[in-house]
Amino acid sequence: MGEGDYMPTGGHRRKADPKHARKIKEGGRKAQKIAKETTSKHLQEEVPLAEEELLKALEEVKNSNIKSAKK
């Protein structure tokens, strides 16, 4: 490069755009709302169903162990 060529040093910071910041905050609020709804649905519907299935499988394992031990 020749003498006097402009080389940016990176010290020029752009001012934050308030509209962009507002959009980011709104998106975060929407994400929190969605996460809360899905977590409550998971705890109310899916967890009890999974627990029932696990208990059934545990009973099957216990019964199969008792039968195999008697042989």
C-alpha positions in Angstrom: 0.0 0.0 0.0 1.1 3.4 -0.7 1.7 6.2 1.7 -1.5 7.9 2.7 -3.9 5.0 1.9 -6.8 4.8 4.2 -6.8 1.8 6.5 -9.8 1.6 8.9 -8.7 0.8 12.4 -12.1 -0.5 13.6 -12.5 2.2 16.1 -15.6 3.6 14.5 -18.6 2.1 16.2 -22.1 2.5 14.7 -24.8 3.8 16.9 -27.4 1.1 17.8 -30.6 1.1 15.9 -33.5 1.5 18.4 -36.0 -0.2 16.0 -33.7 -3.3 15.7 -33.2 -3.5 19.5 -37.0 -3.3 20.0 -37.6 -6.1 17.5 -35.0 -8.3 19.3 -36.6 -7.6 22.7 -40.1 -8.4 21.3 -38.8 -11.7 19.8 -37.3 -12.6 23.2 -40.7 -12.0 24.9 -42.4 -14.2 22.3 -39.8 -17.0 22.8 -40.3 -16.9 26.6 -44.1 -17.1 26.2 -43.8 -20.1 23.7 -41.3 -21.8 26.0 -43.6 -21.4 29.0 -46.6 -22.8 27.1 -44.7 -25.8 25.8 -43.1 -26.6 29.1 -46.5 -26.6 30.9 -48.0 -28.8 28.2 -45.1 -31.2 28.5 -45.5 -31.4 32.3 -49.3 -31.8 32.2 -49.7 -34.3 29.3 -46.5 -36.0 28.2 -44.8 -36.7 31.6 -47.7 -38.6 33.1 -48.1 -40.7 30.0 -44.4 -41.5 30.0 -44.5 -42.5 33.7 -47.4 -44.8 33.0 -45.5 -46.5 30.2 -42.4 -46.9 32.3 -44.4 -48.4 35.2 -46.0 -50.9 32.7 -42.6 -51.8 31.4 -41.2 -52.2 34.9 -44.0 -54.6 35.8 -43.3 -56.7 32.7 -39.6 -56.9 33.6 -40.4 -57.9 37.2 -42.9 -60.5 36.0 -40.4 -61.9 33.4 -37.7 -62.2 36.1 -40.0 -64.0 38.5 -41.0 -66.5 35.8 -37.4 -67.1 34.7 -36.3 -67.6 38.3 -38.9 -70.3 39.0 -37.6 -72.4 36.1 
